[in-house]
Amino acid sequence: MKTAKLVLFILGIFMLSIITFYAFNLIFTVVANHQALDIVSLSGLPMILFMITLIIILVAGWRYFKRKETDLYFARYYGVVVGALSLVGLGLSIFTGVGIYHTFVGPYVFNAYPLIMTIAFSLLILGSIGLVVYITKVIKEEKIEKTYKGTILYGLREAGLSILLVYALERLGAFVLIPVYYSSQDGAVTIPYLIQLLIPSFVFLTYIIHEYYGANRKRTFIFSCVAVGYSLFSLLYMIFMSKGNYPLTINSLSAIQQFERLVTYPISAIILYVVSIILPLLNGLNNGILLFKEKKAKKAE
């Protein structure tokens, strides 16, 4: 039973990563063509809003079920948030089908895109209404008081983790879709970079395991060293293979380098390596120092 749940969870994460990657593609397509915007440019909004809603559900669900630091008021609040976003998404989906493409089953943005988005948001609205009604009933019947209180520092940390999660999902989606955009011409040259796409997810997972599944400093230190070590190898490899000339190894990667649509500079790669090196390096140093102090204290005893 646990194995089945784990498999379903992993499949769900993969699907969410694909949705996130696709939504970011739509965002950067619009931004890159900002000088020629028209009503069709609005067609990507349902997908973008759907991505945001799903990530909010994932983060809120994690906080409620795993961390158990919240109460029913927290769950009701996010039920209202999801319902409100889904209502806007439903309106945009209907508008996309009626006002933009004049069909719900056409091939734009993909086959039956407006119809699928309409159904998805409708289900989210029904789920949100059901959840809010049920929680409100329980609160009134059992006279439950609000217990959870957040702080500014806590909120900032949560915001930072959420941003890292979104970025990790977007890069994971790029990795999952390798079979779609892989180029047999020069794709083999970029294999280390393609594997690098997994490192942000690995960094996020390392933090989650440390914080909520046992603060094993030695394990976290080793995981952080693995992330930094591979990232440095990948970075040096890509620099060497391109001989300092970035475009030589970017042809097969153009589909996943969204920032490059805005500027002729390897900003996507820079962000990837900064996240993959700096964050685990800081985490590794912190846990390494604390681990050293703990061992020193034990020897002193």
Stockholm file with secondary structure:
# STOCKHOLM 1.0

chainA/1-301         MKTAKLVLFILGIFMLSIITFYAFNLIFTVVANHQALDIVSLSGLPMILFMITLIIILVAGWRYFKRKETDLYFARYYGVVVGALSLVGLGLSIFTGVGIYHTFVGPYVFNAYPLIMTIAFSLLILGSIGLVVYITKVIKEEKIEKTYKGTILYGLREAGLSILLVYALERLGAFVLIPVYYSSQDGAVTIPYLIQLLIPSFVFLTYIIHEYYGANRKRTFIFSCVAVGYSLFSLLYMIFMSKGNYPLTINSLSAIQQFERLVTYPISAIILYVVSIILPLLNGLNNGILLFKEKKAKKAE
#=GR chainA/1-301 SS CHHHHHHHHHHHHHHHHHHHHHHHHHHHHHHHTGGGCCGGGGGGHHHHHHHHHHHHHHHHHHIIIIICCCCHHHHHHHHHHHHHHHHHHHHHHHHIIIIISSCSSSSSSSTTHHHHHHHHHHHHHHHHHHHHHHHHHHHHHHTCCCCCCCCHHHHHHHHHHHHHHHHHHHHHHHHHTHHHHCCTTTGGGGHHHHHHTTHHHHHHHHHHHHHHSCCCHHHHHHHHHHHHHHHHHHHHHHHHHHTTCGGGGTGGGGGGCGGGGTSSSCHHHHHHHHHHHHHHHHHHHHHHHHHHHHHHHHHHC
#=GC SS_cons         CHHHHHHHHHHHHHHHHHHHHHHHHHHHHHHHTGGGCCGGGGGGHHHHHHHHHHHHHHHHHHIIIIICCCCHHHHHHHHHHHHHHHHHHHHHHHHIIIIISSCSSSSSSSTTHHHHHHHHHHHHHHHHHHHHHHHHHHHHHHTCCCCCCCCHHHHHHHHHHHHHHHHHHHHHHHHHTHHHHCCTTTGGGGHHHHHHTTHHHHHHHHHHHHHHSCCCHHHHHHHHHHHHHHHHHHHHHHHHHHTTCGGGGTGGGGGGCGGGGTSSSCHHHHHHHHHHHHHHHHHHHHHHHHHHHHHHHHHHC
//
